[in-house]
Amino acid sequence: MYSQRFWKKNWDEGVTDIDPEEFEKTYNEIIQPAFDDFPDNVAFSYIDVEVTYAELDKYANQFANMLIGNGFQKGDIIGINLPQICLNI
């Protein structure tokens, strides 16, 4: 819980904390403006594959909907296992 963060006990008297409701955001809330403002820009490229922000947003939503459709809920922990890629460059 935010109010029990250990470092607060070491603060000088009179020091106040920020309002966590104002500054704590989800990862999605932080990056969504880039998806909205630059949909046609390349979000990342790997070898000969380029993915735009619009495409990445679409794939991320498909993945999230698949998880929801399989019973996952907000706060659940998932693991993602990807194959190791060997590059012979």
LUMVORO-540226 format. One record per residue (C-alpha): residue number from 1; residue in three letters; y negated, x negated, z negated. Coordinates in Angstrom, 1 decimal. Each point is the difference from the previous one (the first is absolute). Example, Ala and Ser with C-alpha at 12.3 -4.5 7.8 and 13.67 -1.06 7.14 Angstrom:
+-----+------+--------+--------+--------+
!  nr ! rest !      Y !      X !      Z !
+-----+------+--------+--------+--------+
!   1 !  ala !    4.5 !  -12.3 !   -7.8 !
!   2 !  ser !   -3.4 !   -1.4 !    0.7 !
+-----+------+--------+--------+--------+
***
This chain:
+-----+------+--------+--------+--------+
!  nr ! rest !      Y !      X !      Z !
+-----+------+--------+--------+--------+
!   1 !  met !    0.0 !    0.0 !    0.0 !
!   2 !  tyr !   -3.4 !   -1.3 !    0.9 !
!   3 !  ser !   -1.5 !    0.5 !   -3.5 !
!   4 !  gln !    2.6 !   -2.3 !   -1.5 !
!   5 !  arg !   -0.7 !   -3.0 !    2.2 !
!   6 !  phe !    0.4 !   -3.1 !   -2.2 !
!   7 !  trp !   -3.1 !   -1.9 !    1.1 !
!   8 !  lys !   -2.3 !    2.7 !   -1.4 !
!   9 !  lys !    0.7 !   -1.2 !   -3.5 !
!  10 !  asn !   -1.7 !   -3.3 !    0.7 !
!  11 !  trp !   -3.2 !    1.4 !    1.3 !
!  12 !  asp !   -3.3 !   -0.6 !   -1.8 !
!  13 !  glu !   -1.4 !    2.9 !   -1.9 !
!  14 !  gly !   -2.1 !    2.2 !    2.2 !
!  15 !  val !    1.7 !   -0.8 !    3.2 !
!  16 !  thr !    1.0 !    3.1 !    1.8 !
!  17 !  asp !    2.7 !    0.6 !    2.6 !
!  18 !  ile !   -0.3 !    1.5 !    3.5 !
!  19 !  asp !    1.1 !    3.5 !    0.6 !
!  20 !  pro !    3.5 !   -0.3 !    1.5 !
!  21 !  glu !   -0.4 !    3.3 !    1.8 !
!  22 !  glu !   -2.9 !   -1.5 !    2.0 !
!  23 !  phe !    1.6 !   -3.4 !    0.9 !
!  24 !  glu !    3.8 !    0.3 !    0.0 !
!  25 !  lys !    1.1 !    1.0 !    3.5 !
!  26 !  thr !    3.4 !    0.3 !    1.8 !
!  27 !  tyr !    0.9 !   -2.5 !    2.6 !
!  28 !  asn !   -0.4 !    2.7 !    2.6 !
!  29 !  glu !   -3.5 !    0.9 !   -1.1 !
!  30 !  ile !   -1.0 !   -3.6 !    0.4 !
!  31 !  ile !    1.4 !   -0.6 !    3.5 !
!  32 !  gln !   -0.4 !    3.4 !    1.5 !
!  33 !  pro !   -3.6 !   -0.7 !    1.2 !
!  34 !  ala !    1.2 !   -2.8 !    2.2 !
!  35 !  phe !    2.5 !    2.4 !    1.6 !
!  36 !  asp !   -2.7 !    2.6 !    0.6 !
!  37 !  asp !   -2.7 !   -2.4 !    1.2 !
!  38 !  phe !    2.1 !   -2.2 !    2.2 !
!  39 !  pro !    3.0 !    2.0 !    1.4 !
!  40 !  asp !    0.3 !   -1.9 !    3.2 !
!  41 !  asn !   -0.4 !   -3.5 !   -1.5 !
!  42 !  val !    3.1 !   -2.1 !   -0.5 !
!  43 !  ala !    1.2 !    0.2 !   -3.6 !
!  44 !  phe !    2.5 !   -2.7 !    0.4 !
!  45 !  ser !    1.9 !   -1.8 !    2.7 !
!  46 !  tyr !    3.4 !   -1.8 !   -0.1 !
!  47 !  ile !    1.3 !   -2.0 !    2.9 !
!  48 !  asp !   -0.6 !    2.4 !    2.9 !
!  49 !  val !   -0.5 !    3.2 !   -2.0 !
!  50 !  glu !   -3.4 !    1.3 !   -0.9 !
!  51 !  val !   -0.5 !    3.1 !   -2.2 !
!  52 !  thr !   -3.3 !    1.7 !   -0.3 !
!  53 !  tyr !   -1.4 !    1.6 !   -3.1 !
!  54 !  ala !    0.7 !    3.5 !    1.5 !
!  55 !  glu !    3.7 !   -0.9 !    0.7 !
!  56 !  leu !    0.4 !   -1.6 !   -3.5 !
!  57 !  asp !   -1.4 !    3.1 !   -1.6 !
!  58 !  lys !    2.4 !    2.2 !    2.0 !
!  59 !  tyr !    3.0 !   -2.2 !   -0.9 !
!  60 !  ala !   -1.0 !   -0.1 !   -3.7 !
!  61 !  asn !   -0.3 !    3.8 !   -0.1 !
!  62 !  gln !    3.4 !    0.3 !    1.7 !
!  63 !  phe !    1.5 !   -2.3 !   -2.6 !
!  64 !  ala !   -1.7 !    1.9 !   -2.9 !
!  65 !  asn !    1.2 !    3.3 !    1.4 !
!  66 !  met !    3.5 !   -1.3 !    0.3 !
!  67 !  leu !   -0.1 !   -1.0 !   -3.7 !
!  68 !  ile !   -1.4 !    3.3 !   -1.1 !
!  69 !  gly !    2.6 !    1.8 !    2.1 !
!  70 !  asn !    2.7 !   -1.9 !   -1.8 !
!  71 !  gly !   -1.2 !    1.0 !   -3.4 !
!  72 !  phe !   -2.2 !   -2.9 !   -1.0 !
!  73 !  gln !   -3.1 !    0.8 !   -2.0 !
!  74 !  lys !   -3.3 !   -1.7 !   -0.9 !
!  75 !  gly !    0.8 !   -2.8 !   -2.5 !
!  76 !  asp !    3.5 !   -0.6 !    1.1 !
!  77 !  ile !    0.9 !   -3.6 !    0.7 !
!  78 !  ile !    1.7 !   -0.9 !    3.3 !
!  79 !  gly !    1.3 !   -3.2 !    1.4 !
!  80 !  ile !   -0.3 !   -1.0 !    3.6 !
!  81 !  asn !    2.6 !   -2.3 !    1.4 !
!  82 !  leu !   -0.9 !   -1.6 !    3.3 !
!  83 !  pro !    2.0 !   -2.5 !    2.1 !
!  84 !  gln !   -1.1 !   -3.6 !    0.0 !
!  85 !  ile !   -1.5 !   -0.9 !    3.3 !
!  86 !  cys !    0.9 !   -3.4 !    1.4 !
!  87 !  leu !   -2.5 !   -1.3 !    2.5 !
!  88 !  asn !    1.0 !   -2.6 !    2.6 !
!  89 !  ile !   -3.4 !   -1.1 !    1.2 !
+-----+------+--------+--------+--------+
***
